[in-house]
Structures are given as structure tokens and as C-alpha cells.
Amino acid sequence: MRKVICLIIVALFVASSSSVALAGKFSLGAFGGLNIPLAQDDAKSGALYGVKGRIVLLPYLGIEPYFAFAKYGGKDAEVREETFALEGGDITSFGADLLLGSMSAMGKMKIYGLVGINSNTYKREKIPDESGLGLAFGTGVEFFPTEMVSLEFRAKYHPIKLGEGGRVHLELSGGVNYYFGPE
């Protein structure tokens, strides 16, 4: 499944490169923030950071391949009146989000929704690594202090299917993007 997702992302990036020539607008960026577990009680919130590229396909449509790292904080668990320290774990994700909303020039602010698909690897000490497919749903807002640089804030709901179970978390992040191409 991971190979299929990689091929889809590469195909989308290559196919949209002709659109980049027509639209002429793309960006590179970095982000960081907070990873909040929602459906599991064996971990606490942790850090989130990554890199991304955005290709503006149409004035209301963009695609954003990305690579991200998320951490879960450790937590104490009580079993039969004994307390155990559980390690948090790490999630490495790569995928692509489809951005729907104001991707073209709209003054100094853009608001958009996003839906995405990604491949994830969950690592936790003393247990085997697990890989699985994830989805993403969210919203974001982007501010432009200059024509080519933007500050971005987003919230993303990110469920991941891993083996018999899964992970569900909320990603709150902020970042900066640098745009290339005609204004």
C-alpha cells in the first residue's frame, strides 16, 4: 500500500508540473506545532514538524505533498495498583493534501479546507513498528505579509489505520511558505 501511495503522489506531482507551467505558482514551506492524541489514552500530546510543497492548479484548487514527523509524549498507566511508564512514540508521515478554497490572489488572506491521504509509520520502544494508511481533514488560513512569503495556521484531523487498531490525532500547526512564479 505504501508503494501505491508513493506512486500516486509522484504521479500527481509530475502531472501537475505542466499545470505549474500554466499557472506558474508554487511554494515550498516548513511547519511546526502540536500533535494531540484523541482516541487513545496511552499517550500525551507531543511535537509536530515537517516540510511541504504547494502547487496551485486552479484559483480554488491546490495540491500539497508533504513529509512530517509527529511525537507522542509518554504517560503513566496504572495496572493492578502498579504504575508503569509508557513511552510515547513517533509517527513519520508522507502524503498529499488537496486544498480547496482561495488559492489565488485574494488580498492578504486566504482560507481553505483540505482533504488528504498519507502513509504512516508508528514507532514505539519495545514494540514492532507499524505502518498504515491515514486520511486527513482540516482547514487553514494563510496571511501574506509580502507577495511571496506567507504565514499559515491550520488544524487537521488525522486518523490512521494501524494493524488491528489505529491512532487518531489533531494536528495544530503554524508555518511559513515561500512562493515562486508570477504574482
N, C-alpha and C positions, 0 to 999 in steps of 0.2 A: 504494500500500500504506500509505503514511503517513497518508493521509486516512481509510482504513478503521480503522486503529488509533486515531486521534483520535476517530472516531465511536463506536467500541466503548468507549473509556474514558469519554467523556461519557455514553453511554447507561447504562453501569454505575453511574456516579456519580449520575445522575438517578434511575435505578431504585432504587438503594439509599437514596436520600434518604427514601423512605417507610419503609424499614426503620429509618433513623435515628430517625424519629419514634417508632417502636415500641420499638426497642432503646434509643434515646436516648444512645448513646455514640459519640463520635468524637474524633479528636485531630488536632493539627497539630504538625509537628516538623521538625527540621533534623538533618543528619548530616554527618560528615566522616570521612575515613580514607585508606586506601591502595589504589591500583589496581595490581595485579601482573599483567604480561603472562605468559601461559602457553604459547601456541602460536606465538609469533613471537619471533625473535631480533634484530629491528631496533629494539627499544625497551627502555627500563628502566622500573622502577616510577615511579609519579607520584601526585599528589594526587587525591582524590575528595571531592566535596561536593555537597549538594543539599537539597531540601525535599520534604516528603511530607505526605499526609493519610491518616488511617486511619479506616475506618468499620467498626464491629463489627456484623456482620449476625446472627450467632448466637454462643452461648458458645464455639464451637470454630472459627468462621469469620469472617474479616475481609478487606476489600479495601483496597488501599493504592495510590492513584495517586501518582506522584512525577515530579520533574524533577531530573536530575542532570548534573553535569559531571565528567568524568574526564580526567586528563592522563597522557601517557606521557613519560618522560624521554628525552633524546637519548642516542645511543650511537654509538661509533666503529665503522666497518666497514672491513675490510681487503680490497681487491680488487687482485690482481696486485702485491702488495707495496707498495701505496699505501694510506694511511689516509684515510678520508673521515668527516666528522662528519655523522651523520643526525639530523634534527630528530625529536622525539618525537611530537608531535601531540596533538590534543584530541578527545574524544568527548562529544557532547551527547546525552543520552537522555531520553525521556519514555515512561512506560508505566504499567502497573499490576501489582502483585503480589497473588496470592491467598494469604492467610495461613491455615494450618491448624494448629490446636493450641489452647492455652489462651488464648482471647481474653477470657474473662470473669474476674471476680474469683477469684483463686486464691492469696490471700495476697500476699506481697511479691515474687513472682517468676512469670514466665510463660515458657514455652518453646514455640517454634513452628517449623514448616517453611514454606517459601514456594516458589511457582512463579509465574512471571510472563512477560509478553510486553511488548516495548518497541520503539520506533522510535529509530534512532540515526543521527547524522551524524558522520562521521570527517573531521577537517580536519588536513592536514599541509602544511607550507610546500612550495611548488613542485610540488604535485600537485593535481589536481582533487578537490573534496570528494566523498565517497562516502556514500550513505545506504543503510541496510539494516535488516532485521528482526532482533531479538535475542530470546533466551529467557533466563530466569533460574531458577536452582535454588539453594536455600540453607537456612540455619537461623539462628535468632536467639534471644536471651534478653533479657528485659526485667525490670528491677528497679524497684520503686516505693518511693522514699524517702518520698513523700507519696501521698495518694489520687489526686491529679490530675496529678502530674508523674512521668515515668518516665525512666530511663536505659536505653539499649538498645545491644546489641552484636550484630553479625551478620556472617556470612560468606556470600558469594553468588558462585556460579559463573556467568559471563555470556558465552556465546558469541554472536557477531554475524556474520551473513552480509553481506558487502560485495562487490558485483560478482562477480568470479571467485574471490575469496578470502574472507577474513574476519579477525576478531580474536577472541581468547579471553582473558579475564582473570578474575582472582579479586579480588573487592572485599571488603576487610576494613574495617568501619566502626563507628563509635560515634555515638550521637546522643541527643537529648533530645526527649521528646514531652509536650505539654500536652493533657490530656483535658477534654472538655466533656460535659455531660449528667449524669444521675443516677448516684450511686455505687452 
